[in-house]
Amino acid sequence: MVLKVENLKKYYGKKREIRAVDGISFEIQEGEIFSLLGPNGAGKTTTIKCILGLRKPTSGSIQFSGQYGIAYVPEGKELYENYSVERMIATAEELTENFDAKRCWKLTEEFNIPFREKLANLSNGEQTLLYIALTLSQRADLYIFDEPTLGLDPIARNKVLERIRAIPIENEGAAVLYTSHILSEVEKISDKVAILCNGKIAEMDLLDNMKEKFCSIVLENVKLPDLPFIVKYKSTSSENVYITYRADAERLGFECKPASLEMVFEAVIMNQVENSNKG
């Protein structure tokens, strides 16, 4: 186990009425890519900042096990803009423990970053790629990526995802904590997924298990069955598409169709919002 988060809470406000993170628990194993998903304000970044020690939890525990520490790519990626790429890599080598400059040069070349340019002259996408290259060149037990591909073109995004997917292999069992609103990329790289809503974990499982647990069914002007979980995903003039538990749908004889991670995510969030409004 690389990371264990247990009953983590982070409240704000004079009366602690703002519950940014409200009692979440999860573990990340060696060699695992764990994605933490949720809408804006769900508690993803607050959770990450608590793990990094940038926010003090209201209560709960965070246990990290590792020799090399944590490498982090934040959502807001800031570097020394008056430095050249070459100087930035040299500075990172001086200041960062277990930093592999040769690897960083290879990644810089792979990402097509002009190494003699000043960072101020790079595009936002090139600066993001440099930040990721610097992070991937650091030996760590846990790599945390908070919206790392924001602003990247599809080709660059795929290169980054390939590199992130290779982290556990290239770094002897290192793990990854990943957040993104682009669920198709989460689906490409994740082993396990947790869906956050209103500071709580609404659903958590291995990615394949989660997709197997849910399915989509089509109902054509029939009475909605009484099921523990059923959410209208979309509707047309002739039919309605619902997301529900596969086991319940099969038990009632409905034809089950696969549900993508995006469909599952939207259904889980809609279900949480509906239940919250009822309460």
Backbone bond lengths (Angstrom), bond angles and torsions (degrees), N, CA, C in turn:
res aa  C-N    CA-C-N  psi(-1)  N-CA   C-N-CA  omega(-1)  CA-C   N-CA-C  phi
1 M - - - 1.465 - - 1.530 110.37 -
2 V 1.336 116.05 131.39 1.462 120.96 178.78 1.529 111.00 -95.40
3 L 1.324 116.80 -40.72 1.465 120.64 -176.20 1.525 110.16 -141.22
4 K 1.327 115.11 134.95 1.468 121.00 174.72 1.526 108.66 -130.23
5 V 1.318 115.67 118.04 1.463 122.72 176.66 1.521 107.33 -109.47
6 E 1.327 116.43 125.16 1.467 119.64 -174.12 1.525 111.14 -129.40
7 N 1.324 115.32 117.83 1.465 123.58 175.99 1.534 111.95 50.23
8 L 1.332 115.56 44.53 1.464 121.19 -177.70 1.523 110.43 -72.25
9 K 1.337 114.90 130.72 1.457 121.34 176.80 1.523 109.34 -131.78
10 K 1.326 115.07 137.64 1.456 120.77 173.11 1.517 108.14 -138.34
11 Y 1.352 115.52 108.83 1.455 121.82 -177.99 1.530 109.44 -111.04
12 Y 1.330 115.29 148.86 1.461 121.79 176.92 1.532 109.03 -125.10
13 G 1.333 115.44 166.53 1.459 120.76 177.93 1.518 111.70 98.69
14 K 1.340 115.76 157.66 1.462 120.73 -178.82 1.520 112.06 -59.57
15 K 1.323 115.30 -36.79 1.465 119.88 179.46 1.529 111.63 -104.87
16 R 1.335 114.65 15.32 1.471 120.83 -178.54 1.531 111.46 54.39
17 E 1.323 114.21 40.03 1.462 119.33 -176.77 1.530 112.47 -82.27
18 I 1.333 116.89 -18.02 1.472 120.58 179.17 1.522 108.42 -95.03
19 R 1.306 116.01 109.83 1.466 120.70 -175.50 1.527 109.47 -101.97
20 A 1.324 115.61 83.82 1.467 120.72 -177.56 1.518 111.30 -64.20
21 V 1.320 116.18 -42.60 1.470 122.73 174.63 1.519 106.46 -131.27
22 D 1.328 116.37 127.31 1.466 119.54 -166.86 1.529 112.50 -128.67
23 G 1.331 115.31 67.55 1.461 119.60 172.53 1.513 114.53 83.66
24 I 1.336 117.84 49.56 1.466 119.77 -178.97 1.529 110.94 -97.73
25 S 1.325 115.31 149.22 1.464 122.27 178.54 1.525 109.25 -138.36
26 F 1.321 116.44 135.15 1.467 120.71 173.64 1.523 109.11 -163.25
27 E 1.323 115.30 162.33 1.460 122.02 176.68 1.524 109.56 -127.56
28 I 1.318 116.02 148.15 1.463 121.81 173.54 1.517 107.62 -121.08
29 Q 1.321 115.65 123.02 1.457 121.24 -176.92 1.530 110.71 -90.21
30 E 1.318 115.77 162.54 1.462 120.79 175.30 1.526 110.08 -57.08
31 G 1.316 116.28 136.08 1.459 121.18 177.39 1.513 115.30 76.09
32 E 1.321 117.34 8.56 1.469 121.49 -175.53 1.525 111.25 -101.33
33 I 1.320 115.60 142.05 1.464 121.55 170.99 1.524 107.33 -106.13
34 F 1.320 115.15 111.54 1.465 123.47 -173.53 1.525 108.08 -111.07
35 S 1.323 117.01 121.22 1.466 121.12 -179.46 1.520 110.64 -105.25
36 L 1.320 114.87 129.70 1.458 122.59 178.32 1.524 107.42 -105.97
37 L 1.330 115.83 111.82 1.462 121.56 -173.65 1.520 110.85 -112.07
38 G 1.325 115.25 159.95 1.449 119.89 176.44 1.515 110.54 164.42
39 P 1.327 117.48 158.56 1.465 120.39 175.99 1.521 110.46 -68.90
40 N 1.318 116.89 171.68 1.465 120.46 176.00 1.522 109.98 -56.80
41 G 1.331 115.89 135.00 1.456 120.19 179.38 1.509 114.51 83.60
42 A 1.321 117.63 7.27 1.468 120.57 -177.75 1.521 112.46 -75.35
43 G 1.344 117.27 -23.03 1.463 120.71 179.75 1.515 114.76 117.72
44 K 1.323 117.56 8.44 1.470 120.92 -176.21 1.532 111.80 -64.34
45 T 1.334 116.10 -54.85 1.461 119.71 -176.46 1.521 111.16 -67.42
46 T 1.321 117.86 -36.25 1.466 120.53 176.52 1.519 110.53 -61.73
47 T 1.325 116.79 -41.79 1.462 120.72 177.45 1.522 110.60 -60.16
48 I 1.326 116.44 -46.14 1.465 120.93 179.93 1.526 110.49 -61.35
49 K 1.317 117.70 -43.60 1.464 120.57 -178.97 1.525 111.74 -65.74
50 C 1.318 117.07 -32.92 1.469 120.17 174.51 1.527 110.47 -66.70
51 I 1.321 116.78 -41.80 1.469 121.18 178.64 1.522 110.39 -61.50
52 L 1.334 116.72 -39.76 1.463 121.86 -177.76 1.528 113.01 -80.33
53 G 1.318 117.32 -6.73 1.453 120.48 -177.87 1.514 113.91 81.44
54 L 1.329 117.04 13.29 1.463 121.61 179.03 1.524 111.90 -86.15
55 R 1.306 117.49 -14.86 1.458 124.35 173.68 1.525 108.36 -133.13
56 K 1.308 116.68 139.54 1.461 120.62 177.69 1.522 108.96 -89.15
57 P 1.329 118.19 121.65 1.468 119.99 179.88 1.528 111.61 -63.18
58 T 1.312 115.98 149.63 1.458 120.30 172.24 1.520 109.83 -67.85
59 S 1.327 116.32 -40.80 1.466 122.11 175.14 1.523 108.51 -163.45
60 G 1.327 115.47 174.80 1.453 120.53 -178.22 1.515 110.97 100.46
61 S 1.320 116.18 177.95 1.461 120.23 -177.26 1.524 111.11 -133.72
62 I 1.334 114.93 149.96 1.461 123.03 176.13 1.522 107.37 -130.23
63 Q 1.312 116.59 118.68 1.464 121.59 -178.18 1.523 109.43 -116.87
64 F 1.331 115.67 119.00 1.467 121.43 178.45 1.515 109.36 -111.99
65 S 1.323 116.56 133.63 1.460 121.46 179.19 1.520 108.61 -123.19
66 G 1.318 116.74 117.46 1.454 119.05 179.51 1.510 112.13 177.71
67 Q 1.303 115.17 159.84 1.457 122.46 -178.46 1.522 112.56 -92.25
68 Y 1.345 116.48 -31.77 1.458 120.38 -169.27 1.526 114.41 -106.47
69 G 1.320 118.30 -11.50 1.448 119.83 178.04 1.524 114.01 92.99
70 I 1.340 114.61 -159.30 1.466 122.33 -172.91 1.526 109.94 -119.45
71 A 1.323 116.30 136.32 1.471 122.77 171.43 1.525 107.74 -108.94
72 Y 1.328 116.52 142.06 1.473 119.71 -167.66 1.524 111.59 -138.04
73 V 1.325 115.38 130.05 1.465 122.36 170.28 1.529 107.22 -112.29
74 P 1.341 118.89 106.49 1.464 121.02 -178.53 1.520 111.66 -78.32
75 E 1.316 115.20 168.77 1.470 119.58 176.58 1.528 110.14 -65.87
76 G 1.326 116.78 -43.14 1.461 121.16 175.30 1.517 109.33 -92.10
77 K 1.323 117.12 110.48 1.470 121.41 -171.61 1.526 109.87 -104.36
78 E 1.328 117.21 107.67 1.459 121.70 -176.42 1.525 110.37 -115.47
79 L 1.331 116.12 133.17 1.455 123.24 177.35 1.529 108.64 -131.59
80 Y 1.333 117.07 174.22 1.465 121.25 179.92 1.526 109.19 -78.27
81 E 1.314 116.92 102.11 1.462 120.65 -171.51 1.525 113.77 -68.28
82 N 1.330 117.30 -21.35 1.469 119.03 179.20 1.529 111.96 -84.89
83 Y 1.334 117.26 -3.22 1.459 121.75 177.07 1.524 110.08 -86.91
84 S 1.331 115.30 151.93 1.461 119.50 167.39 1.523 108.18 -80.66
85 V 1.326 116.69 163.59 1.467 120.58 176.60 1.527 109.45 -58.01
86 E 1.327 115.82 -42.57 1.468 121.70 -179.54 1.529 110.96 -58.64
87 R 1.332 115.97 -46.33 1.469 120.01 -179.34 1.527 111.27 -69.04
88 M 1.336 116.95 -34.89 1.458 120.46 179.60 1.526 110.81 -63.11
89 I 1.319 116.37 -40.99 1.466 120.31 178.68 1.526 110.17 -66.44
90 A 1.341 117.05 -42.01 1.464 120.96 178.70 1.527 110.94 -62.92
91 T 1.329 116.53 -39.74 1.464 120.94 178.58 1.523 110.95 -66.03
92 A 1.321 115.98 -42.06 1.466 119.95 177.98 1.522 110.75 -61.29
93 E 1.322 116.41 -38.06 1.468 120.22 178.98 1.528 110.80 -64.64
94 E 1.332 116.75 -37.64 1.464 121.11 -179.79 1.525 112.33 -70.83
95 L 1.326 116.30 -37.80 1.468 120.64 -170.29 1.526 114.66 -96.66
96 T 1.334 117.27 -18.08 1.465 120.67 -172.09 1.524 111.15 -109.47
97 E 1.317 115.63 126.82 1.462 119.68 176.11 1.527 110.18 -69.24
98 N 1.327 115.21 147.46 1.469 121.97 175.80 1.532 111.96 55.41
99 F 1.327 115.22 41.47 1.464 121.20 179.24 1.521 109.42 -99.12
100 D 1.325 116.64 130.99 1.459 122.97 -177.94 1.534 108.90 -105.33
101 A 1.329 116.43 98.29 1.465 120.68 -176.60 1.524 111.76 -65.37
102 K 1.330 117.25 -37.35 1.467 120.04 179.43 1.524 110.63 -61.32
103 R 1.318 115.79 -42.37 1.470 119.86 177.56 1.528 110.53 -62.98
104 C 1.323 116.43 -39.53 1.465 120.12 -179.24 1.526 110.63 -64.44
105 W 1.338 116.87 -40.33 1.461 119.79 177.36 1.525 111.26 -62.52
106 K 1.323 116.24 -40.53 1.467 120.07 178.91 1.528 110.99 -63.91
107 L 1.335 116.16 -42.23 1.465 120.18 179.10 1.528 111.04 -67.21
108 T 1.321 116.29 -38.87 1.464 120.58 177.63 1.525 110.60 -59.54
109 E 1.330 115.29 -41.92 1.464 119.97 177.62 1.525 110.74 -67.78
110 E 1.331 116.47 -42.85 1.469 120.68 179.82 1.526 111.42 -61.97
111 F 1.336 116.41 -36.87 1.465 121.24 -179.02 1.535 112.78 -86.28
112 N 1.338 116.55 3.21 1.475 121.99 177.79 1.527 112.82 58.78
113 I 1.328 116.00 45.12 1.463 121.22 178.23 1.533 108.63 -96.29
114 P 1.334 118.96 122.76 1.474 121.29 179.59 1.527 111.06 -69.17
115 F 1.337 117.62 110.05 1.462 120.60 -167.13 1.528 113.98 -74.80
116 R 1.331 118.47 -16.89 1.469 119.55 179.59 1.533 112.47 -90.25
117 E 1.300 117.31 -10.33 1.472 121.31 -178.21 1.530 111.26 -73.97
118 K 1.329 115.04 148.89 1.457 119.07 169.24 1.524 108.88 -72.90
119 L 1.316 115.45 148.93 1.461 119.31 -178.28 1.524 111.42 -61.14
120 A 1.333 116.77 -31.48 1.468 120.47 179.97 1.522 111.70 -62.80
121 N 1.331 116.60 -24.00 1.464 120.57 -178.85 1.524 112.80 -91.49
122 L 1.321 116.89 -5.99 1.462 120.13 178.94 1.521 110.20 -80.68
123 S 1.316 116.08 152.54 1.467 120.05 173.22 1.525 108.96 -70.61
124 N 1.325 116.35 164.89 1.467 119.89 177.25 1.525 111.05 -58.42
125 G 1.329 115.90 -39.43 1.457 119.94 178.98 1.513 112.30 -64.20
126 E 1.339 117.16 -41.01 1.471 121.22 178.96 1.527 110.98 -66.64
127 Q 1.331 117.33 -38.39 1.466 120.14 176.76 1.523 110.77 -64.37
128 T 1.328 116.03 -40.34 1.464 119.92 176.98 1.523 110.77 -62.06
129 L 1.319 117.02 -44.04 1.465 121.22 179.69 1.525 111.05 -63.24
130 L 1.329 117.32 -38.34 1.463 120.15 177.74 1.525 110.45 -64.74
131 Y 1.321 117.13 -43.43 1.468 120.89 178.94 1.528 109.71 -59.65
132 I 1.320 116.69 -43.29 1.465 120.81 179.55 1.526 110.48 -65.79
133 A 1.341 117.05 -41.03 1.467 120.61 178.22 1.526 110.90 -61.44
134 L 1.321 117.17 -42.51 1.463 121.49 177.98 1.525 111.06 -61.79
135 T 1.318 116.21 -41.62 1.465 120.58 -178.88 1.523 111.45 -69.07
136 L 1.327 116.57 -43.42 1.462 120.39 -179.71 1.527 112.22 -66.80
137 S 1.319 117.05 -18.16 1.466 121.18 -179.65 1.523 112.29 -88.39
138 Q 1.312 116.19 -1.74 1.461 121.69 177.92 1.525 109.35 -96.29
139 R 1.313 117.65 130.08 1.470 120.95 176.16 1.515 108.51 -74.63
140 A 1.325 116.87 125.17 1.462 121.66 -178.80 1.521 109.77 -147.22
141 D 1.316 115.75 163.03 1.463 121.21 175.24 1.522 111.06 -91.24
142 L 1.333 115.86 -27.65 1.462 121.47 179.45 1.523 108.73 -137.27
143 Y 1.324 115.38 127.20 1.464 121.84 175.98 1.528 107.82 -108.49
144 I 1.322 116.23 124.29 1.462 121.18 -179.83 1.528 108.85 -110.25
145 F 1.325 115.93 125.15 1.464 122.16 179.93 1.527 108.93 -121.39
146 D 1.332 116.17 116.55 1.464 121.77 179.00 1.533 108.10 -107.83
147 E 1.319 116.78 102.66 1.469 123.09 -177.77 1.538 111.43 52.35
148 P 1.329 118.64 54.88 1.470 119.87 -173.04 1.519 114.97 -69.85
149 T 1.326 118.17 -26.76 1.469 120.11 -173.82 1.518 113.44 -96.30
150 L 1.319 116.95 8.96 1.464 121.21 -179.53 1.528 109.86 -58.36
151 G 1.334 116.76 122.16 1.454 121.59 177.75 1.514 115.51 87.60
152 L 1.336 117.77 2.14 1.463 120.43 179.47 1.525 110.70 -90.21
153 D 1.331 116.34 147.38 1.457 119.77 175.08 1.531 109.16 -75.56
154 P 1.327 118.72 163.47 1.472 121.33 -174.68 1.525 114.50 -55.92
155 I 1.339 117.75 -37.51 1.467 120.12 -178.91 1.527 110.23 -67.85
156 A 1.324 116.60 -46.88 1.467 120.67 178.78 1.523 110.51 -63.93
157 R 1.344 116.44 -40.14 1.462 120.35 179.42 1.526 111.08 -59.70
158 N 1.314 116.92 -43.95 1.464 120.05 -179.51 1.524 111.83 -65.39
159 K 1.334 117.19 -36.84 1.464 120.34 176.72 1.526 110.78 -62.51
160 V 1.331 115.74 -43.46 1.466 120.58 179.69 1.523 110.54 -64.04
161 L 1.321 116.72 -44.57 1.464 120.36 -179.62 1.523 111.44 -62.35
162 E 1.321 117.08 -38.93 1.464 120.55 176.79 1.521 110.51 -60.97
163 R 1.321 116.05 -41.91 1.462 119.96 -179.92 1.527 111.89 -68.31
164 I 1.316 116.62 -39.63 1.465 119.67 178.66 1.522 110.24 -66.49
165 R 1.317 116.38 -41.24 1.463 120.24 179.51 1.526 111.03 -62.33
166 A 1.329 117.25 -28.57 1.468 121.61 -177.48 1.532 113.13 -85.53
167 I 1.325 118.21 -7.35 1.467 121.04 -176.12 1.528 113.01 -54.02
168 P 1.346 120.26 -50.19 1.467 119.42 -178.15 1.527 113.43 -61.36
169 I 1.330 117.23 -28.29 1.466 121.27 -179.63 1.523 110.44 -80.44
170 E 1.321 116.42 -45.78 1.463 121.05 -175.10 1.521 112.98 -78.07
171 N 1.324 117.75 -16.74 1.464 121.31 -176.73 1.521 112.49 -122.27
172 E 1.319 116.70 33.06 1.467 123.40 170.18 1.524 113.16 50.07
173 G 1.317 115.99 57.07 1.460 119.82 173.35 1.505 116.05 88.84
174 A 1.333 117.99 9.22 1.463 119.59 175.50 1.526 109.64 -60.67
175 A 1.328 115.84 153.58 1.467 121.40 -177.62 1.525 110.05 -113.17
176 V 1.336 114.73 166.84 1.468 121.47 -178.04 1.526 109.50 -131.93
177 L 1.329 115.75 134.09 1.465 122.59 167.87 1.521 106.52 -111.49
178 Y 1.325 116.23 122.48 1.466 121.33 -167.96 1.518 110.31 -129.11
179 T 1.332 116.72 136.75 1.463 120.32 171.34 1.523 109.26 -129.29
180 S 1.320 115.91 143.51 1.460 121.49 177.35 1.518 109.14 -166.42
181 H 1.337 115.52 150.85 1.464 120.64 171.76 1.522 111.18 -91.32
182 I 1.331 116.75 -6.31 1.467 120.48 178.66 1.526 107.64 -91.49
183 L 1.320 116.56 93.47 1.460 120.76 -169.91 1.517 112.66 -70.37
184 S 1.322 117.87 -24.48 1.462 119.72 177.58 1.523 110.67 -64.04
185 E 1.337 117.82 -35.58 1.460 119.50 178.76 1.526 110.92 -76.38
186 V 1.318 117.16 -33.35 1.463 120.52 174.52 1.523 109.93 -60.65
187 E 1.318 115.28 -41.21 1.463 121.39 -179.37 1.528 111.43 -64.58
188 K 1.329 117.03 -29.06 1.464 121.20 -178.71 1.521 112.74 -72.77
189 I 1.332 117.47 -33.68 1.464 118.90 -168.18 1.525 115.08 -114.92
190 S 1.335 118.73 -15.69 1.465 120.45 -167.47 1.523 113.86 -83.02
191 D 1.326 114.23 144.52 1.460 121.29 168.81 1.529 110.07 -94.87
192 K 1.327 115.24 -40.99 1.461 120.89 -176.67 1.523 109.08 -136.14
193 V 1.328 115.83 148.40 1.467 121.16 -175.38 1.522 109.81 -134.85
194 A 1.329 115.72 138.10 1.462 121.56 170.49 1.522 108.00 -123.36
195 I 1.331 116.21 135.08 1.465 121.63 179.58 1.521 108.68 -107.36
196 L 1.333 115.69 117.59 1.460 122.14 179.46 1.517 110.79 -96.05
197 C 1.326 115.78 141.78 1.463 121.17 173.45 1.518 108.29 -149.44
198 N 1.317 116.38 125.59 1.469 121.50 -179.55 1.524 112.18 53.85
199 G 1.327 116.05 40.39 1.458 120.63 175.45 1.505 116.04 79.75
200 K 1.323 117.80 1.55 1.464 121.98 -179.40 1.526 110.31 -120.55
201 I 1.327 116.22 152.95 1.456 120.16 174.22 1.526 108.44 -82.49
202 A 1.331 115.08 114.97 1.464 120.45 -178.46 1.522 111.78 -86.58
203 E 1.327 116.53 -29.41 1.475 120.95 -178.69 1.525 107.83 -157.17
204 M 1.337 116.48 138.76 1.462 120.42 178.55 1.522 109.39 -152.05
205 D 1.336 115.91 132.04 1.462 120.49 179.42 1.523 108.68 -173.27
206 L 1.328 115.49 170.87 1.451 119.35 167.15 1.518 108.22 -58.29
207 L 1.321 117.19 143.88 1.466 120.96 -175.30 1.519 111.59 -55.95
208 D 1.318 117.38 -47.36 1.466 120.31 -178.69 1.523 111.22 -63.08
209 N 1.332 116.72 -38.95 1.467 120.31 178.67 1.522 111.46 -65.76
210 M 1.327 115.95 -39.85 1.464 119.82 -179.48 1.524 110.88 -64.26
211 K 1.317 116.20 -44.16 1.468 119.68 179.60 1.526 111.31 -67.75
212 E 1.320 116.68 -30.33 1.461 120.42 178.06 1.532 111.05 -75.68
213 K 1.320 116.42 -31.01 1.467 121.45 -177.67 1.526 111.84 -66.60
214 F 1.339 116.02 -34.88 1.462 121.09 -176.96 1.525 110.70 -107.05
215 C 1.325 115.83 157.55 1.464 120.84 173.40 1.523 108.35 -151.30
216 S 1.319 115.91 168.80 1.462 120.39 174.81 1.523 108.93 -106.54
217 I 1.318 115.99 143.41 1.466 121.58 176.15 1.523 108.35 -130.48
218 V 1.313 116.15 150.92 1.464 122.16 179.60 1.518 108.90 -109.72
219 L 1.318 116.10 125.56 1.463 121.68 177.62 1.522 108.32 -116.85
220 E 1.318 115.68 124.83 1.459 121.11 -178.09 1.529 109.96 -106.95
221 N 1.325 114.60 93.79 1.470 120.90 175.86 1.525 112.80 52.29
222 V 1.332 115.40 46.36 1.462 120.12 175.86 1.522 108.44 -121.51
223 K 1.313 115.25 163.21 1.458 120.34 -179.99 1.523 110.15 -66.35
224 L 1.319 115.55 136.49 1.458 120.85 -178.82 1.523 109.88 -67.67
225 P 1.338 117.54 124.99 1.465 119.44 -179.54 1.524 111.47 -68.98
226 D 1.324 116.36 153.42 1.464 122.22 178.48 1.527 108.54 -84.95
227 L 1.326 115.93 100.73 1.462 121.39 -177.05 1.528 109.84 -126.58
228 P 1.337 117.62 152.88 1.468 120.82 -180.00 1.524 113.20 -60.09
229 F 1.339 116.33 -34.03 1.462 121.13 -179.69 1.513 108.08 -141.50
230 I 1.326 116.80 115.02 1.461 120.79 173.75 1.524 108.22 -152.96
231 V 1.329 116.17 126.04 1.463 122.36 -175.28 1.517 108.83 -131.68
232 K 1.336 116.16 131.68 1.462 119.64 175.79 1.526 109.00 -71.45
233 Y 1.333 115.59 121.00 1.465 120.93 -178.30 1.522 111.20 -90.33
234 K 1.332 116.64 -45.05 1.461 120.84 175.60 1.517 108.75 -159.69
235 S 1.322 116.15 163.44 1.463 119.71 -178.88 1.522 110.36 -143.28
236 T 1.332 115.28 151.10 1.464 122.83 173.63 1.523 106.99 -125.50
237 S 1.319 115.97 -175.50 1.466 119.56 -179.52 1.522 112.07 -66.90
238 S 1.332 117.14 -23.02 1.468 119.63 -174.13 1.523 114.80 -113.46
239 E 1.336 117.28 -18.09 1.463 117.99 -175.52 1.520 111.12 -152.23
240 N 1.324 114.61 159.82 1.456 122.16 176.30 1.524 109.02 -122.56
241 V 1.328 116.58 137.66 1.457 121.72 177.36 1.523 108.46 -105.46
242 Y 1.328 115.69 126.73 1.456 122.04 -179.06 1.524 110.32 -119.55
243 I 1.328 115.44 151.84 1.460 122.18 171.21 1.521 107.27 -106.88
244 T 1.318 116.16 131.41 1.452 120.70 -179.14 1.524 109.37 -149.82
245 Y 1.339 116.17 177.92 1.461 119.85 176.27 1.523 109.42 -72.91
246 R 1.320 116.08 133.05 1.461 120.93 -178.98 1.535 111.34 -58.32
247 A 1.319 117.06 -42.76 1.466 120.24 -177.02 1.523 111.19 -60.27
248 D 1.337 117.42 -41.19 1.468 120.93 179.49 1.520 111.19 -68.81
249 A 1.326 116.69 -41.80 1.466 120.32 -179.62 1.523 111.24 -63.83
250 E 1.315 116.50 -43.10 1.467 119.90 179.93 1.522 110.86 -67.38
251 R 1.315 116.91 -36.61 1.468 120.67 179.56 1.526 111.14 -62.35
252 L 1.344 116.27 -34.33 1.463 120.69 -179.25 1.530 112.63 -91.29
253 G 1.321 116.66 1.81 1.461 120.55 174.65 1.515 115.57 83.44
254 F 1.340 117.84 17.38 1.464 120.18 177.72 1.529 110.30 -79.45
255 E 1.315 115.82 150.47 1.462 120.24 173.96 1.528 108.75 -78.07
256 C 1.323 115.98 120.49 1.464 121.22 -177.61 1.522 110.96 -94.63
257 K 1.317 115.49 133.15 1.457 121.03 174.19 1.528 108.84 -117.08
258 P 1.333 117.26 150.18 1.472 119.75 -178.00 1.528 111.76 -59.42
259 A 1.323 115.17 145.38 1.465 121.43 175.39 1.524 108.42 -113.63
260 S 1.324 116.75 127.50 1.463 120.70 177.50 1.522 109.54 -71.65
261 L 1.329 116.36 166.93 1.459 120.16 176.65 1.524 110.52 -59.48
262 E 1.322 117.22 -38.30 1.463 120.57 179.10 1.526 111.13 -61.67
263 M 1.332 117.19 -42.02 1.464 121.07 178.53 1.523 110.61 -64.86
264 V 1.330 116.61 -44.04 1.468 120.77 179.12 1.524 110.03 -62.81
265 F 1.319 116.54 -45.86 1.462 121.48 -179.39 1.529 110.98 -57.65
266 E 1.324 116.59 -50.86 1.464 120.05 -178.39 1.524 111.21 -61.73
267 A 1.327 116.62 -40.59 1.463 120.32 -178.86 1.525 111.27 -65.97
268 V 1.325 116.62 -43.24 1.467 120.56 -179.97 1.522 110.65 -63.26
269 I 1.330 116.88 -43.92 1.468 120.07 179.49 1.526 110.60 -65.73
270 M 1.331 117.71 -44.63 1.469 120.52 178.98 1.523 110.75 -60.80
271 N 1.324 116.99 -39.67 1.460 120.91 179.29 1.528 110.97 -64.46
272 Q 1.337 116.41 -41.48 1.463 120.38 178.76 1.525 111.13 -64.59
273 V 1.324 116.53 -42.08 1.469 120.86 -179.94 1.524 110.38 -64.99
274 E 1.339 116.59 -43.73 1.468 120.59 178.87 1.523 110.96 -60.87
275 N 1.319 116.78 -45.02 1.465 120.61 179.96 1.525 111.45 -65.70
276 S 1.342 116.01 -36.43 1.459 120.57 178.76 1.524 110.63 -66.34
277 N 1.329 116.53 -40.22 1.466 120.60 179.15 1.522 111.66 -67.18
278 K 1.335 115.72 -34.75 1.467 119.48 177.79 1.517 110.87 -66.12
279 G 1.367 113.36 -37.06 1.458 118.21 -179.00 1.518 112.14 -71.74
